């Protein structure tokens, strides 16, 4: 499928999706988000893909949502169109692991998009923020909810109320990003992590993603029960037998996703 606002490349089980609106610093509009979700769903269905990387340019992962698209809309239009809502739900339905490789600005919708991924690898120049307050609105793609779960109430309030940016070092300390790498090595590091994930059983990686996401929604006791149910269920798979046999035989496992 031809895309106008993203670039999609698949190599060695990894699908890399690059946001590509350079004149707008990859600002997210309906077209970009729609194309991104379609590409994610295609990758999720593909037998050739086992992990997904979303990235932007060195200067901007995505510098926010496209204000020009929203500025003149009314409440009725935003509400009846469910602006960005369906795409967000479809994004959340992707079962294969998604890594955000963030360099430069990840602001507003860009920060929200990065947080929708399963984890974030940031370059040393990355800057995160939810500055919607400066436009007289608030985050609308999960920013108040995800950021609070990731960095805590106080820091989330600070960022949403003041509109200030968080640099990569603060983001790593706060738990927003998993690691920081030099800008020139960002894509290499993200692709390397994706390849490592791609070596695992798809049944196990989907279960990890499911269980960790439930940790944000369930009380501890219920979350542990949910995890245990998935753990037990994996013992019905050929991959569990293969993985444990390979461990005992001191060889690399050959998973078949069965």
N, C-alpha and C positions, 0 to 999 in steps of 0.2 A: 504493500500500500504506500502511495506517495504522501508525504507529509510536507507542510509548509513552515511549521514553527518548531519542529524537532528533527533531530537526526538519529536514526536507529541503526545500530550496527550489532551483529551477532557473531561471536567468535569463541570457539572452544567452550561451549555451554554457557557463556555469559552474554547477556543482552545489555548493551550500553545505550542509554537514551540521553542525548544531549539537547538541552533547551537551546533554541536557536532563534531568538529575536534580538540580534545584536544592537539594532538601532534603538531598542527600548530597554536595554539592559535586562533582557529576558523577562520583562514584566508579564505577569500571568493574565491572559484574557481568556474568554470562553473558547476560542479556537485552540489555543495552546493546551489548555486543560483537557479539552475534549480529545485532541490528538494524543496527548500523553496517556490518558486513560485507555484509549483504544490500543495503543502500543503495549501498554502493560498487560491488558487482557489477552492480546495476541501472544505475548511472551509467556504468560501464565499457561496458555493452552499448548504451547509448542513443545514437542519432544526434544528440540534442539537447545532449549534454554533451561538452566537449572538455578540461575541467580541473575538478578537485575541490578544495574547501576544507573542512577540518575545523576547527571552533572550539568554544569553550565559552562561559562567561560572563566578565565582567570580573574576577570574583573567582577563578575556577578554570577552567582548561582541563579538568583532571581531577585530583582530589586523591588519586589512588591507586586500587588495586583495592579492591573492597568486602570488607573483612575479615570482616564478619558472614557472608558467603556461604561463606567458606573455613575459618573458625576451627575448626569441628567435624569437618572432613573428615579421613579417614585417608590414609595413603600409598596404600593399595590403591585407594581412591576416586579420588584425584587422578591416579594412574597409569593406571588402567583407563579413566577418563573423558577422559584426555588434556586436562586442564583448560586452556582457552584455546588449545591447540595448533592445532587445526584452523582456528580463526578466524584465527590468525596466519598460517597458510599461505595461506588464501584472500585475506587482506589483501595479502600479498606478490605474489599473482597478478594484481592489478589493474594494467593496462598504462597507463592514463591518468595524467598527473601529479597528485600529491596534495600540497597545501600545508597545513601545520599553522599556524594562526593562534592563538598562545598568549598568554593574559593570565592573570595570577595564578598559582596553583599548578599545576604539572605534575609530580606526584610519583609515584614508584613506577610503577604501571601507566600513569599519565598521562604520565609522562616517556617510558616505553617506547612508548606510542601515538604521541606526537609524533615520536619517532625513526623509527618505521615509515613515516612520511610522507617525501616526497622532499626537502623542505626545510622549515625552520621560520622563520616571521616572528614575532618576539616583541614584546610591548608592554614598556614600561619597567618595568612591575610584575611581569613574569614571574619565577617562581622554579622551578628545576628540581632534582630530587633523586631518589635511589634509597635511601630510608631503610628498606628491608625488614629490614636488620640489626637494627633496633630491635624487630622482631617475632619474631626468632629464625629468620628464613629469608633467602633471597636473591631477587634478581629472577628472574622466571619467564617473561617474554615477550621475552627478548632483551636485557635491560638491561646485563648484564655484557659482552655481545659488541658491541652497537652503540655504547654509550658509549665503550668502549675504542677502537674504530675512529675515532670522531669526535673525541675529546679527548685520547687517549693513555693509556698504561698508568698513569702516576703519578696523574693527576687522577682517573681512573676508580677506581683503588684507594682514593684519599682519600674519594671520595663514597660508594662502596659500603661501606667499612669504618667510616667515622664517621657516615654518615647525614646529613651536612651538606647544605645547599641551596646552589645556585649561582644568583646573580642574573643578570639579563639581560645586564648589561655583561660579567661574567666569561664567560657562555655565548657571547657574540659573540666575545670575544677567543680563547676556546678552540676555536672552530669548530663549536660545537653549533648555533648559530642563524645565519641568513644576514644578518639585519638587525634593528635595533630601531626601533620607531616609537612615538609617543605612544599611550596606551591608546585615546583617542577616535578615532584614525585607523587602528587595527589592521585592522578589517574592510575598510575602504576600501583600505588598502594591499595586503592579501592578495587582495581581489577584483580590484584593478588588475593585480597580478602574474598572476593567473589569466586575466584577459582578454587580457593580452599573450601568454601561452602559447597561449591558445585561437586566436589568429590564425595560429599556425604549422601546418605539416603534421603531422597525427597520426602519419604514418609516421616523420617525423623526431623528434618528441617521444618516441615509444615507443622509438626506437633510442637516443636520448640516455639515457633512463631505464635501458634494458637495459645499455648500455655502462658507465655510471657505477657501477651496482650491481655489475657484474662486476669493477670495479677493486678492490673490497674483498675479492674472493675469489681472483683470479688473480695469479700473478707478473707483473711489469711486461711482460716480453717477450710472454707469452701474452695479456695484456690488450690490448696494442697490436695484436696480430694479430687479436683479436676485434673491436676497434674498426675496423680497416681493412676487415675483411670486411663489416661493416655499412655503412661508408662507400661501398665499391664497390657494394653491393647497392642503395643508394638511387639510383644512377645508372640503374636500370631503371625508376624511377618517373616519372610525369608531373609530380609535384610538383618534382622536381629540375630538370626542363626549364623549368617555369614559374618557379621561384624564380630561376634564373640568367638567364632571359630578362628577368624583371622588373628584376633588378639592372642589366642592360645598358641597358634602356630607361628607367631611372630612374622606375619606377612601383611601386606596391604589388603584391605577389604575390597571386594568387587561387588558393589551394591547394584541391584537391579530394580529397585523401587517396587518390590513385591513383598 
